[in-house]
Amino acid sequence: MKSLSITQPQQEECNTIIDDNGQISSDNKTSANLLGSYYQKTSKLTFNEMDKDTENYARKLVHGCRSSEHGIPIFKEFFTMQELNMALSTLDPSKSPRPDNIHGQMISRLSDWGKKSLLEIFNLSWRLGRLPRDWKKALIIPIRKPSKKASDPESFRPIALTNFSCKLIYMEKIILERLTYYLNSNDLLSIEQYGFKRGHSTADQILYFGQSPKLPEP
């Protein structure tokens, strides 16, 4: 209702992007390249020596979870058809197709043979610890922020659409279910953590904080 009450302008500025030299892009391809260059510049991360040490430590932990000698079974076992069906049951077929042009309706209506083939791809990727190259591609849709100039690259919020097969919404969900089960069954999550936990929300945290006993004054 708030958005309906705002007077919408009948005419808006052209969405041609202006580069660092003040030149206006002449076509959509040039505008897309300018946006791509801007996103590449702003998303580039710099790492110091401490960050690299943390990365190496995390890599060793992940390798230890899957090693044959001391690995955790839940992180070594192949995905099952039951897990795949669970992930498929949560699929929203109305979502937009990704770079592979595979629609959600196509995935949701796979035959038993199609599911078996998809599961084999997942298990191969899981065993090798690598993703297919095409699964790393994304379709970037720039969405202009409200009341922002259409000529400024900073005015556009990038929305990345990744392939259904990986987002998989499936493969990710299967791994998430295993990881969540492991963390909960071993009490590795603090009871005070409410973010990214099923059945918990910020409202629960606010209620918990508001009802906590006050500390005695010094």
Order of alpha helices (4+ residues) and beta strands (2+ residues): alpha-alpha-alpha-alpha-alpha-alpha-beta-beta-alpha-alpha-alpha
